[in-house]
Amino acid sequence: VYSSFILVIPGLTRNPDQNLDSRFPFEMTQGKRGNDSLREFINMRKSTVSELVIIVFLLIFSWWLMNKSFGYNPTTSQFRIARHEVGDFGLHISLIRSFAWGENTPIQSPFYPGKPLTYHYFVDWLTGQLVRSGIRIDYAYNGISALGFTILLYGLYRLTILLANGNRMAGLISIVLFVLPS
């Protein structure tokens, strides 16, 4: 027997007279025939596979997007930075290197030594720890960024499905509209 958690948001709930089975098609309840339970199990597996395909696609897209803006060429020992992000990566690379090569405690800016850092640095610290453990800087930074962007896009997809009463196409359209420039 599968159990369901019901999230009730005021204003988004459906008609209370509506049958529960139509609201939760994957819930297996007692009293159903074996074929219905098997059919629902297969539908649940298809739903899970389609969700995994969407997550993998979002992760590949996120990795491609992050790798497009920042990379490292080990043969020439040069960073590859997109032209519109040069200013951002000056600070990020110096913070990552300070965390990977030295003990930057208490946290301070590499640009202004002795001054406290007034910038969020957790991703740079985490990337520095991954670099210290032997992972290349571009793989570490792009991996963290791609994972975060994938979580953001998938969360947007699931929120849109919730608001659109289960319409998956609306979820996909919301991702496309979010990613494309306005």
N, C-alpha and C positions, 0 to 999 in steps of 0.2 A: 504494500500500500504506500503510495506516495503522499507526502503532505505538502501543502502549499502555504506560503506566507502571503498574506493579502496586505498590500499597502493602500491605505485609504487616504486620499487627499481631498479635502473639501472642494467641491466644484468640479472635480474630475471623475467622480464616481458615476457609474452607469445607473440605469433605471433599476430600482430595487425589485421590480416585478420580473426582471429578466432572469432566465434560467441560469443557475450557476454553471451547468455543464457547458453552455455556450461561451461563458466568460473565461473559463479555464479548461480548454480542450484537452490538455495533457494530464489532467488529474484522473487518477484511477480510483474509482470508488467501489465499495462493496456492492454486490448485486448485479454487476455487469457480466455479460457473457465473456468467455475466454477470448473469442475473436475480436471483440471490441477492445479488450485490454491489450491484446497484441497489436492491433491497429494503432492504438494510441501510443504504445511504446515505440513503434516504428516511426510514427509522426514526431515523437519527441526526439528520437535519434536523428531524424532529418533536420529538425530545428537546431539541434546541437551542432551538427556538421556544418550547416549553413552559417551559424554564428562563428564557428572556428575559422571558416573560410574568410569571413569578413574581418576577423581579428588578424589573421595572417596577412591578408591583403593590406590592411591599415598599417601593420608593422613594416612590411616591405616598402610601402609608399613613404612612411615616416623616415625609414633608414635612407632611402634615396634622396629625400628632401634635405635631411641633415647632412648627408655626405656631399651633397651639391654645394653646400655653403662652407664646409670646413673639411680639410683633409691633410694628409701628411705624405710626402714622397720620401721613402727611406733611402733611395739611391742618391738623391741630391741633398738630403737632410733639410728640406724646405717645407714650410707650411703652405697649404693652398687655402686661401681665404677669399670668399666672395667680395667683390669690390665694395658693396654697400655695408659690409660688416667688419671692416678693418678696425674701426675704432673700438668696437665691442670686444674683439678677440685680443686686442692688446692687453687689456686688463685681465681677461679670463685666462689667457695662456700664462701670464706672469703669476697669477694666483695658483693655478694648477701646478706650475713648476715649483713654486715656493712650498706647496703642501707635499709634493712628491719628493723633492730633493732635500728639504730642510724641515726643521721644526718651527712652523710659523705660529707659535703660541707665546703670548697672547696674540690673537689674530690682528694683523696690521697690514696696511696696504703696501705692496712692493713699490708703488710710485711715491708714497710719502711715508718713509719709515718713521716709526715712533708714534704715528697717529693711529687711532683706532679705526677699524674698517667699518664704514657705515653703509655697506652694500651687502646684499644677500649673497652668501658664499657657499651654501651647502652643496650645490651641484659641483662647484669647483673643488671643494674639499673631497667629495666622493670620487670625482674624477682623479684627483691627486692620489688618493689611496689606491685606486685601480692601477694607475701608472706606476706607483711604487711597487705593486705586486707583479708587474711585468707586462701589463697590457699596453699596447700602443696608445698614445694620447688621443688620436682621432677615433679609434674604435671605442675607447672608454667614454669620451665626451659625446660622440654621436649615438652610442648605444643608450646612454642615459636619456639624452634628448629625444631619441626616437621612441623609447619606451614611454616617456611622459606624454609625448604628442599622440601616441596610439591610445593611451588611456583617455586623454581628452576627447579624441574623435569618437571612440567607442562609447564613452559616457554621453556625448551629444547624440549619438545614434540611438542609444537606449532611452534617453529622456524624450526624444522626439517620438519614438514608438509608444511610450507611455502616454504622451499628450495627444497622439493621433489615434488612440484606441486600437493599437496593435498593427497599424499600417507600416510595414517594413519599407515600402517604397518611399514614404515620407522621411524615414530615418536616413536612407541613402541620399535623398535629395538634400537633406539638411547638411550632410557631410560635404557634398559637392558645393553647396552655397557657402559654407564656412571656409572651405579651402580656396575657392576662386576669389580673385580680387574683386572689389566692388566697383 
